[in-house]
Amino acid sequence: MRAQSVSTAVLVVVASAACDPTTRVVPTQEPAAGVVAVSALAADVPDAKNFVAHLAGDNEVPARDTRGVGEVKFQLSDDGTVLEYRLISSNITNVVQSHIHLAPEGVNGQIVVFLFGLVASGGGRTDGVLATGSVTAANFIGPLAGHPMSDLIAALRSGGAYVNVHTNDGVDGVNTGPGDFPGGEIRGQIRTAGPN
C-alpha cells in the first residue's frame, strides 16, 4: 500500500511540473511536415463521383410500416454529363415507379428524374434489380428541367436529394399497407460514396 502512495505522489509531482507554465514548450507557428502533407493531399482530393442511397420505409415522410428495402448506386461519368445508376429492391410488392426528388432528409420534394416506371399497378413481388440506366440533363423534369447536370450533382453532394420507390396494388383505397403506398413506400437520402 505504501508503494502505491509513493507512486501516486510522484505522478502528481510530475504532472504538476508538466503543467507549470514556465516549463511548457509552446509550439511555433511553423506547421509540422506531416500537417503540410495532409493539407496538400486534402487539396488534391477529387469531387465525389459515386453516390449511394439505402432505402427503407422508416425514411419516408410519413414513415411506412413495410419490410421493403432497397439500394441505389450512382456513378458520374468523367466528363460530368452522364449519371449511371442501378436500383435494387427486395421484400416489396406492386412497384409502379421510382424517382430522384430534391429535398433534404425529412422533407418531401418534387420529382426531378424518373428511374423506373410508370408501370401498371398490382405487379407482384420484386426482389433484385429493379432498374439500371443513364441519366443526362435531357431527362430532368420539374424544377431541374432545362438545368445542367451540375445542378443535380450539387444536390447529391450536399444531401439535398433522395430516391424513393412508389407502390400501388390497384385496389380501391390508398396507403392500405405494404404494396400500396402510391406516395412512396421506401426512401433513402443520396450520399456521396467516394471519388472513384
PyMOL commands that place a pseudoatom at each C-alpha (Angstrom):
pseudoatom trace, name=CA, resn=MET, resi=1, chain=A, elem=C, hetatm=0, pos=[0.000, 0.000, 0.000]
pseudoatom trace, name=CA, resn=ARG, resi=2, chain=A, elem=C, hetatm=0, pos=[2.889, 2.352, 0.824]
pseudoatom trace, name=CA, resn=ALA, resi=3, chain=A, elem=C, hetatm=0, pos=[4.431, 1.768, -2.664]
pseudoatom trace, name=CA, resn=GLN, resi=4, chain=A, elem=C, hetatm=0, pos=[1.187, 2.786, -4.323]
pseudoatom trace, name=CA, resn=SER, resi=5, chain=A, elem=C, hetatm=0, pos=[1.018, 6.026, -2.257]
pseudoatom trace, name=CA, resn=VAL, resi=6, chain=A, elem=C, hetatm=0, pos=[4.591, 6.911, -3.188]
pseudoatom trace, name=CA, resn=SER, resi=7, chain=A, elem=C, hetatm=0, pos=[3.871, 6.183, -6.890]
pseudoatom trace, name=CA, resn=THR, resi=8, chain=A, elem=C, hetatm=0, pos=[0.782, 8.372, -6.787]
pseudoatom trace, name=CA, resn=ALA, resi=9, chain=A, elem=C, hetatm=0, pos=[2.712, 11.199, -5.127]
pseudoatom trace, name=CA, resn=VAL, resi=10, chain=A, elem=C, hetatm=0, pos=[5.458, 11.004, -7.754]
pseudoatom trace, name=CA, resn=LEU, resi=11, chain=A, elem=C, hetatm=0, pos=[2.862, 11.045, -10.557]
pseudoatom trace, name=CA, resn=VAL, resi=12, chain=A, elem=C, hetatm=0, pos=[1.208, 14.155, -9.087]
pseudoatom trace, name=CA, resn=VAL, resi=13, chain=A, elem=C, hetatm=0, pos=[4.568, 15.962, -8.836]
pseudoatom trace, name=CA, resn=VAL, resi=14, chain=A, elem=C, hetatm=0, pos=[5.484, 15.027, -12.446]
pseudoatom trace, name=CA, resn=ALA, resi=15, chain=A, elem=C, hetatm=0, pos=[2.077, 16.101, -13.738]
pseudoatom trace, name=CA, resn=SER, resi=16, chain=A, elem=C, hetatm=0, pos=[2.322, 19.411, -11.862]
pseudoatom trace, name=CA, resn=ALA, resi=17, chain=A, elem=C, hetatm=0, pos=[5.754, 20.094, -13.309]
pseudoatom trace, name=CA, resn=ALA, resi=18, chain=A, elem=C, hetatm=0, pos=[4.498, 19.332, -16.815]
pseudoatom trace, name=CA, resn=CYS, resi=19, chain=A, elem=C, hetatm=0, pos=[1.699, 21.862, -16.349]
pseudoatom trace, name=CA, resn=ASP, resi=20, chain=A, elem=C, hetatm=0, pos=[3.977, 24.597, -14.973]
pseudoatom trace, name=CA, resn=PRO, resi=21, chain=A, elem=C, hetatm=0, pos=[3.665, 27.490, -17.455]
pseudoatom trace, name=CA, resn=THR, resi=22, chain=A, elem=C, hetatm=0, pos=[7.330, 28.374, -17.079]
pseudoatom trace, name=CA, resn=THR, resi=23, chain=A, elem=C, hetatm=0, pos=[8.471, 24.931, -18.309]
pseudoatom trace, name=CA, resn=ARG, resi=24, chain=A, elem=C, hetatm=0, pos=[5.954, 24.327, -21.111]
pseudoatom trace, name=CA, resn=VAL, resi=25, chain=A, elem=C, hetatm=0, pos=[7.124, 24.222, -24.708]
pseudoatom trace, name=CA, resn=VAL, resi=26, chain=A, elem=C, hetatm=0, pos=[4.927, 26.422, -26.873]
pseudoatom trace, name=CA, resn=PRO, resi=27, chain=A, elem=C, hetatm=0, pos=[4.513, 25.235, -30.470]
pseudoatom trace, name=CA, resn=THR, resi=28, chain=A, elem=C, hetatm=0, pos=[5.933, 27.514, -33.120]
pseudoatom trace, name=CA, resn=GLN, resi=29, chain=A, elem=C, hetatm=0, pos=[3.855, 28.953, -35.909]
pseudoatom trace, name=CA, resn=GLU, resi=30, chain=A, elem=C, hetatm=0, pos=[5.546, 26.622, -38.408]
pseudoatom trace, name=CA, resn=PRO, resi=31, chain=A, elem=C, hetatm=0, pos=[3.302, 23.590, -39.144]
pseudoatom trace, name=CA, resn=ALA, resi=32, chain=A, elem=C, hetatm=0, pos=[4.843, 20.168, -38.863]
pseudoatom trace, name=CA, resn=ALA, resi=33, chain=A, elem=C, hetatm=0, pos=[5.831, 18.471, -42.130]
pseudoatom trace, name=CA, resn=GLY, resi=34, chain=A, elem=C, hetatm=0, pos=[3.068, 15.867, -41.656]
pseudoatom trace, name=CA, resn=VAL, resi=35, chain=A, elem=C, hetatm=0, pos=[0.439, 18.609, -41.402]
pseudoatom trace, name=CA, resn=VAL, resi=36, chain=A, elem=C, hetatm=0, pos=[1.639, 20.171, -44.649]
pseudoatom trace, name=CA, resn=ALA, resi=37, chain=A, elem=C, hetatm=0, pos=[1.500, 16.786, -46.380]
pseudoatom trace, name=CA, resn=VAL, resi=38, chain=A, elem=C, hetatm=0, pos=[-2.065, 16.137, -45.156]
pseudoatom trace, name=CA, resn=SER, resi=39, chain=A, elem=C, hetatm=0, pos=[-3.177, 19.608, -46.270]
pseudoatom trace, name=CA, resn=ALA, resi=40, chain=A, elem=C, hetatm=0, pos=[-1.694, 19.033, -49.723]
pseudoatom trace, name=CA, resn=LEU, resi=41, chain=A, elem=C, hetatm=0, pos=[-3.457, 15.679, -50.011]
pseudoatom trace, name=CA, resn=ALA, resi=42, chain=A, elem=C, hetatm=0, pos=[-6.788, 17.216, -48.985]
pseudoatom trace, name=CA, resn=ALA, resi=43, chain=A, elem=C, hetatm=0, pos=[-6.430, 19.825, -51.725]
pseudoatom trace, name=CA, resn=ASP, resi=44, chain=A, elem=C, hetatm=0, pos=[-5.894, 17.077, -54.314]
pseudoatom trace, name=CA, resn=VAL, resi=45, chain=A, elem=C, hetatm=0, pos=[-8.974, 15.007, -53.374]
pseudoatom trace, name=CA, resn=PRO, resi=46, chain=A, elem=C, hetatm=0, pos=[-11.309, 14.949, -56.383]
pseudoatom trace, name=CA, resn=ASP, resi=47, chain=A, elem=C, hetatm=0, pos=[-15.000, 15.716, -56.103]
pseudoatom trace, name=CA, resn=ALA, resi=48, chain=A, elem=C, hetatm=0, pos=[-17.190, 12.703, -55.377]
pseudoatom trace, name=CA, resn=LYS, resi=49, chain=A, elem=C, hetatm=0, pos=[-18.361, 10.823, -58.466]
pseudoatom trace, name=CA, resn=ASN, resi=50, chain=A, elem=C, hetatm=0, pos=[-20.076, 7.927, -56.662]
pseudoatom trace, name=CA, resn=PHE, resi=51, chain=A, elem=C, hetatm=0, pos=[-23.282, 8.177, -54.689]
pseudoatom trace, name=CA, resn=VAL, resi=52, chain=A, elem=C, hetatm=0, pos=[-25.491, 5.735, -52.804]
pseudoatom trace, name=CA, resn=ALA, resi=53, chain=A, elem=C, hetatm=0, pos=[-28.843, 5.654, -51.026]
pseudoatom trace, name=CA, resn=HIS, resi=54, chain=A, elem=C, hetatm=0, pos=[-30.186, 2.948, -48.721]
pseudoatom trace, name=CA, resn=LEU, resi=55, chain=A, elem=C, hetatm=0, pos=[-33.981, 2.834, -48.954]
pseudoatom trace, name=CA, resn=ALA, resi=56, chain=A, elem=C, hetatm=0, pos=[-36.363, 1.861, -46.136]
pseudoatom trace, name=CA, resn=GLY, resi=57, chain=A, elem=C, hetatm=0, pos=[-39.909, 2.632, -45.050]
pseudoatom trace, name=CA, resn=ASP, resi=58, chain=A, elem=C, hetatm=0, pos=[-38.718, 4.461, -41.933]
pseudoatom trace, name=CA, resn=ASN, resi=59, chain=A, elem=C, hetatm=0, pos=[-37.157, 7.126, -44.170]
pseudoatom trace, name=CA, resn=GLU, resi=60, chain=A, elem=C, hetatm=0, pos=[-40.450, 8.015, -45.881]
pseudoatom trace, name=CA, resn=VAL, resi=61, chain=A, elem=C, hetatm=0, pos=[-42.387, 11.101, -44.764]
pseudoatom trace, name=CA, resn=PRO, resi=62, chain=A, elem=C, hetatm=0, pos=[-44.545, 9.930, -43.077]
pseudoatom trace, name=CA, resn=ALA, resi=63, chain=A, elem=C, hetatm=0, pos=[-42.743, 6.689, -42.156]
pseudoatom trace, name=CA, resn=ARG, resi=64, chain=A, elem=C, hetatm=0, pos=[-44.157, 3.486, -43.690]
pseudoatom trace, name=CA, resn=ASP, resi=65, chain=A, elem=C, hetatm=0, pos=[-44.565, 0.139, -41.923]
pseudoatom trace, name=CA, resn=THR, resi=66, chain=A, elem=C, hetatm=0, pos=[-43.005, -2.170, -44.509]
pseudoatom trace, name=CA, resn=ARG, resi=67, chain=A, elem=C, hetatm=0, pos=[-40.352, -4.850, -44.803]
pseudoatom trace, name=CA, resn=GLY, resi=68, chain=A, elem=C, hetatm=0, pos=[-39.379, -3.465, -48.206]
pseudoatom trace, name=CA, resn=VAL, resi=69, chain=A, elem=C, hetatm=0, pos=[-35.820, -2.208, -48.612]
pseudoatom trace, name=CA, resn=GLY, resi=70, chain=A, elem=C, hetatm=0, pos=[-33.618, -1.067, -51.448]
pseudoatom trace, name=CA, resn=GLU, resi=71, chain=A, elem=C, hetatm=0, pos=[-30.367, 0.442, -52.540]
pseudoatom trace, name=CA, resn=VAL, resi=72, chain=A, elem=C, hetatm=0, pos=[-29.413, 2.648, -55.428]
pseudoatom trace, name=CA, resn=LYS, resi=73, chain=A, elem=C, hetatm=0, pos=[-25.877, 3.331, -56.625]
pseudoatom trace, name=CA, resn=PHE, resi=74, chain=A, elem=C, hetatm=0, pos=[-24.896, 6.159, -58.951]
pseudoatom trace, name=CA, resn=GLN, resi=75, chain=A, elem=C, hetatm=0, pos=[-21.660, 6.871, -60.810]
pseudoatom trace, name=CA, resn=LEU, resi=76, chain=A, elem=C, hetatm=0, pos=[-20.935, 10.125, -62.607]
pseudoatom trace, name=CA, resn=SER, resi=77, chain=A, elem=C, hetatm=0, pos=[-19.016, 9.989, -65.898]
pseudoatom trace, name=CA, resn=ASP, resi=78, chain=A, elem=C, hetatm=0, pos=[-15.553, 11.550, -66.078]
pseudoatom trace, name=CA, resn=ASP, resi=79, chain=A, elem=C, hetatm=0, pos=[-16.904, 14.477, -68.101]
pseudoatom trace, name=CA, resn=GLY, resi=80, chain=A, elem=C, hetatm=0, pos=[-19.749, 15.044, -65.601]
pseudoatom trace, name=CA, resn=THR, resi=81, chain=A, elem=C, hetatm=0, pos=[-22.592, 14.728, -68.124]
pseudoatom trace, name=CA, resn=VAL, resi=82, chain=A, elem=C, hetatm=0, pos=[-23.944, 11.204, -67.537]
pseudoatom trace, name=CA, resn=LEU, resi=83, chain=A, elem=C, hetatm=0, pos=[-25.095, 9.617, -64.271]
pseudoatom trace, name=CA, resn=GLU, resi=84, chain=A, elem=C, hetatm=0, pos=[-25.277, 5.801, -64.440]
pseudoatom trace, name=CA, resn=TYR, resi=85, chain=A, elem=C, hetatm=0, pos=[-27.464, 4.041, -61.850]
pseudoatom trace, name=CA, resn=ARG, resi=86, chain=A, elem=C, hetatm=0, pos=[-28.510, 0.640, -60.554]
pseudoatom trace, name=CA, resn=LEU, resi=87, chain=A, elem=C, hetatm=0, pos=[-31.622, 0.357, -58.346]
pseudoatom trace, name=CA, resn=ILE, resi=88, chain=A, elem=C, hetatm=0, pos=[-32.149, -2.822, -56.311]
pseudoatom trace, name=CA, resn=SER, resi=89, chain=A, elem=C, hetatm=0, pos=[-35.140, -3.627, -54.097]
pseudoatom trace, name=CA, resn=SER, resi=90, chain=A, elem=C, hetatm=0, pos=[-36.360, -6.561, -52.045]
pseudoatom trace, name=CA, resn=ASN, resi=91, chain=A, elem=C, hetatm=0, pos=[-39.371, -7.600, -49.953]
pseudoatom trace, name=CA, resn=ILE, resi=92, chain=A, elem=C, hetatm=0, pos=[-41.552, -5.114, -51.806]
pseudoatom trace, name=CA, resn=THR, resi=93, chain=A, elem=C, hetatm=0, pos=[-44.665, -5.665, -53.925]
pseudoatom trace, name=CA, resn=ASN, resi=94, chain=A, elem=C, hetatm=0, pos=[-46.532, -3.733, -56.612]
pseudoatom trace, name=CA, resn=VAL, resi=95, chain=A, elem=C, hetatm=0, pos=[-43.765, -1.280, -57.521]
pseudoatom trace, name=CA, resn=VAL, resi=96, chain=A, elem=C, hetatm=0, pos=[-45.066, 1.243, -60.039]
pseudoatom trace, name=CA, resn=GLN, resi=97, chain=A, elem=C, hetatm=0, pos=[-42.344, 3.915, -60.226]
pseudoatom trace, name=CA, resn=SER, resi=98, chain=A, elem=C, hetatm=0, pos=[-39.162, 5.340, -58.713]
pseudoatom trace, name=CA, resn=HIS, resi=99, chain=A, elem=C, hetatm=0, pos=[-37.616, 8.806, -58.859]
pseudoatom trace, name=CA, resn=ILE, resi=100, chain=A, elem=C, hetatm=0, pos=[-34.996, 11.204, -57.628]
pseudoatom trace, name=CA, resn=HIS, resi=101, chain=A, elem=C, hetatm=0, pos=[-36.577, 14.048, -55.658]
pseudoatom trace, name=CA, resn=LEU, resi=102, chain=A, elem=C, hetatm=0, pos=[-34.995, 17.311, -54.489]
pseudoatom trace, name=CA, resn=ALA, resi=103, chain=A, elem=C, hetatm=0, pos=[-35.344, 17.828, -50.721]
pseudoatom trace, name=CA, resn=PRO, resi=104, chain=A, elem=C, hetatm=0, pos=[-33.340, 17.358, -47.547]
pseudoatom trace, name=CA, resn=GLU, resi=105, chain=A, elem=C, hetatm=0, pos=[-33.894, 14.447, -45.190]
pseudoatom trace, name=CA, resn=GLY, resi=106, chain=A, elem=C, hetatm=0, pos=[-37.320, 14.523, -43.537]
pseudoatom trace, name=CA, resn=VAL, resi=107, chain=A, elem=C, hetatm=0, pos=[-38.916, 16.729, -46.201]
pseudoatom trace, name=CA, resn=ASN, resi=108, chain=A, elem=C, hetatm=0, pos=[-40.899, 15.662, -49.279]
pseudoatom trace, name=CA, resn=GLY, resi=109, chain=A, elem=C, hetatm=0, pos=[-39.726, 17.236, -52.526]
pseudoatom trace, name=CA, resn=GLN, resi=110, chain=A, elem=C, hetatm=0, pos=[-40.514, 17.463, -56.201]
pseudoatom trace, name=CA, resn=ILE, resi=111, chain=A, elem=C, hetatm=0, pos=[-39.596, 14.779, -58.725]
pseudoatom trace, name=CA, resn=VAL, resi=112, chain=A, elem=C, hetatm=0, pos=[-36.637, 15.708, -60.931]
pseudoatom trace, name=CA, resn=VAL, resi=113, chain=A, elem=C, hetatm=0, pos=[-35.701, 12.379, -62.585]
pseudoatom trace, name=CA, resn=PHE, resi=114, chain=A, elem=C, hetatm=0, pos=[-37.565, 9.123, -63.322]
pseudoatom trace, name=CA, resn=LEU, resi=115, chain=A, elem=C, hetatm=0, pos=[-35.531, 5.992, -62.550]
pseudoatom trace, name=CA, resn=PHE, resi=116, chain=A, elem=C, hetatm=0, pos=[-38.285, 3.400, -63.101]
pseudoatom trace, name=CA, resn=GLY, resi=117, chain=A, elem=C, hetatm=0, pos=[-41.849, 3.289, -64.446]
pseudoatom trace, name=CA, resn=LEU, resi=118, chain=A, elem=C, hetatm=0, pos=[-44.598, 4.232, -64.625]
pseudoatom trace, name=CA, resn=VAL, resi=119, chain=A, elem=C, hetatm=0, pos=[-45.895, 0.655, -64.913]
pseudoatom trace, name=CA, resn=ALA, resi=120, chain=A, elem=C, hetatm=0, pos=[-49.273, -0.929, -64.214]
pseudoatom trace, name=CA, resn=SER, resi=121, chain=A, elem=C, hetatm=0, pos=[-50.284, -1.380, -60.571]
pseudoatom trace, name=CA, resn=GLY, resi=122, chain=A, elem=C, hetatm=0, pos=[-50.601, -4.757, -58.877]
pseudoatom trace, name=CA, resn=GLY, resi=123, chain=A, elem=C, hetatm=0, pos=[-47.388, -6.150, -60.365]
pseudoatom trace, name=CA, resn=GLY, resi=124, chain=A, elem=C, hetatm=0, pos=[-46.500, -8.501, -57.510]
pseudoatom trace, name=CA, resn=ARG, resi=125, chain=A, elem=C, hetatm=0, pos=[-43.282, -9.016, -55.565]
pseudoatom trace, name=CA, resn=THR, resi=126, chain=A, elem=C, hetatm=0, pos=[-39.950, -7.520, -56.612]
pseudoatom trace, name=CA, resn=ASP, resi=127, chain=A, elem=C, hetatm=0, pos=[-36.592, -8.834, -55.408]
pseudoatom trace, name=CA, resn=GLY, resi=128, chain=A, elem=C, hetatm=0, pos=[-33.369, -7.867, -57.170]
pseudoatom trace, name=CA, resn=VAL, resi=129, chain=A, elem=C, hetatm=0, pos=[-32.511, -5.312, -59.801]
pseudoatom trace, name=CA, resn=LEU, resi=130, chain=A, elem=C, hetatm=0, pos=[-35.484, -3.059, -60.385]
pseudoatom trace, name=CA, resn=ALA, resi=131, chain=A, elem=C, hetatm=0, pos=[-33.807, -0.736, -62.873]
pseudoatom trace, name=CA, resn=THR, resi=132, chain=A, elem=C, hetatm=0, pos=[-30.492, 0.297, -64.413]
pseudoatom trace, name=CA, resn=GLY, resi=133, chain=A, elem=C, hetatm=0, pos=[-29.846, 3.180, -66.730]
pseudoatom trace, name=CA, resn=SER, resi=134, chain=A, elem=C, hetatm=0, pos=[-28.252, 6.501, -67.528]
pseudoatom trace, name=CA, resn=VAL, resi=135, chain=A, elem=C, hetatm=0, pos=[-29.444, 9.996, -66.724]
pseudoatom trace, name=CA, resn=THR, resi=136, chain=A, elem=C, hetatm=0, pos=[-28.467, 13.142, -68.600]
pseudoatom trace, name=CA, resn=ALA, resi=137, chain=A, elem=C, hetatm=0, pos=[-29.708, 16.711, -68.217]
pseudoatom trace, name=CA, resn=ALA, resi=138, chain=A, elem=C, hetatm=0, pos=[-32.190, 15.971, -71.024]
pseudoatom trace, name=CA, resn=ASN, resi=139, chain=A, elem=C, hetatm=0, pos=[-34.017, 13.639, -68.575]
pseudoatom trace, name=CA, resn=PHE, resi=140, chain=A, elem=C, hetatm=0, pos=[-34.652, 16.360, -65.967]
pseudoatom trace, name=CA, resn=ILE, resi=141, chain=A, elem=C, hetatm=0, pos=[-38.226, 17.331, -65.145]
pseudoatom trace, name=CA, resn=GLY, resi=142, chain=A, elem=C, hetatm=0, pos=[-39.858, 19.658, -62.629]
pseudoatom trace, name=CA, resn=PRO, resi=143, chain=A, elem=C, hetatm=0, pos=[-37.574, 22.241, -61.027]
pseudoatom trace, name=CA, resn=LEU, resi=144, chain=A, elem=C, hetatm=0, pos=[-34.454, 20.908, -62.801]
pseudoatom trace, name=CA, resn=ALA, resi=145, chain=A, elem=C, hetatm=0, pos=[-35.906, 20.941, -66.327]
pseudoatom trace, name=CA, resn=GLY, resi=146, chain=A, elem=C, hetatm=0, pos=[-33.529, 22.914, -68.545]
pseudoatom trace, name=CA, resn=HIS, resi=147, chain=A, elem=C, hetatm=0, pos=[-30.726, 22.902, -65.961]
pseudoatom trace, name=CA, resn=PRO, resi=148, chain=A, elem=C, hetatm=0, pos=[-27.252, 21.389, -66.385]
pseudoatom trace, name=CA, resn=MET, resi=149, chain=A, elem=C, hetatm=0, pos=[-26.196, 18.078, -64.787]
pseudoatom trace, name=CA, resn=SER, resi=150, chain=A, elem=C, hetatm=0, pos=[-24.008, 20.041, -62.375]
pseudoatom trace, name=CA, resn=ASP, resi=151, chain=A, elem=C, hetatm=0, pos=[-27.152, 21.289, -60.579]
pseudoatom trace, name=CA, resn=LEU, resi=152, chain=A, elem=C, hetatm=0, pos=[-28.279, 17.743, -59.794]
pseudoatom trace, name=CA, resn=ILE, resi=153, chain=A, elem=C, hetatm=0, pos=[-24.759, 16.724, -58.762]
pseudoatom trace, name=CA, resn=ALA, resi=154, chain=A, elem=C, hetatm=0, pos=[-24.565, 19.693, -56.379]
pseudoatom trace, name=CA, resn=ALA, resi=155, chain=A, elem=C, hetatm=0, pos=[-27.798, 18.493, -54.747]
pseudoatom trace, name=CA, resn=LEU, resi=156, chain=A, elem=C, hetatm=0, pos=[-26.444, 14.932, -54.459]
pseudoatom trace, name=CA, resn=ARG, resi=157, chain=A, elem=C, hetatm=0, pos=[-23.172, 16.128, -52.891]
pseudoatom trace, name=CA, resn=SER, resi=158, chain=A, elem=C, hetatm=0, pos=[-24.983, 18.335, -50.370]
pseudoatom trace, name=CA, resn=GLY, resi=159, chain=A, elem=C, hetatm=0, pos=[-27.514, 15.701, -49.236]
pseudoatom trace, name=CA, resn=GLY, resi=160, chain=A, elem=C, hetatm=0, pos=[-30.345, 17.627, -50.878]
pseudoatom trace, name=CA, resn=ALA, resi=161, chain=A, elem=C, hetatm=0, pos=[-31.806, 14.754, -52.924]
pseudoatom trace, name=CA, resn=TYR, resi=162, chain=A, elem=C, hetatm=0, pos=[-33.389, 11.376, -52.261]
pseudoatom trace, name=CA, resn=VAL, resi=163, chain=A, elem=C, hetatm=0, pos=[-34.724, 8.339, -54.107]
pseudoatom trace, name=CA, resn=ASN, resi=164, chain=A, elem=C, hetatm=0, pos=[-37.994, 6.667, -53.345]
pseudoatom trace, name=CA, resn=VAL, resi=165, chain=A, elem=C, hetatm=0, pos=[-39.953, 3.726, -54.696]
pseudoatom trace, name=CA, resn=HIS, resi=166, chain=A, elem=C, hetatm=0, pos=[-43.735, 4.007, -55.081]
pseudoatom trace, name=CA, resn=THR, resi=167, chain=A, elem=C, hetatm=0, pos=[-46.184, 1.084, -54.868]
pseudoatom trace, name=CA, resn=ASN, resi=168, chain=A, elem=C, hetatm=0, pos=[-49.839, 0.588, -55.788]
pseudoatom trace, name=CA, resn=ASP, resi=169, chain=A, elem=C, hetatm=0, pos=[-51.890, -2.608, -55.521]
pseudoatom trace, name=CA, resn=GLY, resi=170, chain=A, elem=C, hetatm=0, pos=[-54.545, -1.358, -57.960]
pseudoatom trace, name=CA, resn=VAL, resi=171, chain=A, elem=C, hetatm=0, pos=[-57.354, -1.891, -55.444]
pseudoatom trace, name=CA, resn=ASP, resi=172, chain=A, elem=C, hetatm=0, pos=[-59.559, 0.955, -54.211]
pseudoatom trace, name=CA, resn=GLY, resi=173, chain=A, elem=C, hetatm=0, pos=[-58.126, 2.789, -51.221]
pseudoatom trace, name=CA, resn=VAL, resi=174, chain=A, elem=C, hetatm=0, pos=[-54.607, 4.136, -50.874]
pseudoatom trace, name=CA, resn=ASN, resi=175, chain=A, elem=C, hetatm=0, pos=[-51.948, 3.653, -48.237]
pseudoatom trace, name=CA, resn=THR, resi=176, chain=A, elem=C, hetatm=0, pos=[-53.623, 0.442, -47.075]
pseudoatom trace, name=CA, resn=GLY, resi=177, chain=A, elem=C, hetatm=0, pos=[-50.301, -1.230, -46.237]
pseudoatom trace, name=CA, resn=PRO, resi=178, chain=A, elem=C, hetatm=0, pos=[-47.186, -2.683, -47.826]
pseudoatom trace, name=CA, resn=GLY, resi=179, chain=A, elem=C, hetatm=0, pos=[-47.557, -2.828, -51.597]
pseudoatom trace, name=CA, resn=ASP, resi=180, chain=A, elem=C, hetatm=0, pos=[-49.965, 0.111, -51.587]
pseudoatom trace, name=CA, resn=PHE, resi=181, chain=A, elem=C, hetatm=0, pos=[-48.138, 3.360, -50.836]
pseudoatom trace, name=CA, resn=PRO, resi=182, chain=A, elem=C, hetatm=0, pos=[-48.554, 5.454, -54.027]
pseudoatom trace, name=CA, resn=GLY, resi=183, chain=A, elem=C, hetatm=0, pos=[-46.760, 8.403, -52.396]
pseudoatom trace, name=CA, resn=GLY, resi=184, chain=A, elem=C, hetatm=0, pos=[-43.706, 6.236, -51.685]
pseudoatom trace, name=CA, resn=GLU, resi=185, chain=A, elem=C, hetatm=0, pos=[-43.061, 3.046, -49.709]
pseudoatom trace, name=CA, resn=ILE, resi=186, chain=A, elem=C, hetatm=0, pos=[-39.280, 3.166, -49.283]
pseudoatom trace, name=CA, resn=ARG, resi=187, chain=A, elem=C, hetatm=0, pos=[-36.902, 6.120, -49.397]
pseudoatom trace, name=CA, resn=GLY, resi=188, chain=A, elem=C, hetatm=0, pos=[-33.231, 6.932, -48.948]
pseudoatom trace, name=CA, resn=GLN, resi=189, chain=A, elem=C, hetatm=0, pos=[-31.246, 10.147, -48.901]
pseudoatom trace, name=CA, resn=ILE, resi=190, chain=A, elem=C, hetatm=0, pos=[-28.477, 10.156, -51.514]
pseudoatom trace, name=CA, resn=ARG, resi=191, chain=A, elem=C, hetatm=0, pos=[-24.979, 10.408, -50.021]
pseudoatom trace, name=CA, resn=THR, resi=192, chain=A, elem=C, hetatm=0, pos=[-21.500, 10.571, -51.506]
pseudoatom trace, name=CA, resn=ALA, resi=193, chain=A, elem=C, hetatm=0, pos=[-19.708, 7.235, -51.624]
pseudoatom trace, name=CA, resn=GLY, resi=194, chain=A, elem=C, hetatm=0, pos=[-16.250, 8.260, -52.787]
pseudoatom trace, name=CA, resn=PRO, resi=195, chain=A, elem=C, hetatm=0, pos=[-14.374, 9.896, -55.578]
pseudoatom trace, name=CA, resn=ASN, resi=196, chain=A, elem=C, hetatm=0, pos=[-13.925, 6.836, -57.839]
for i in range(1, 196): cmd.bond("trace and resi %d" % i, "trace and resi %d" % (i + 1))
show_as sticks, trace
zoom trace
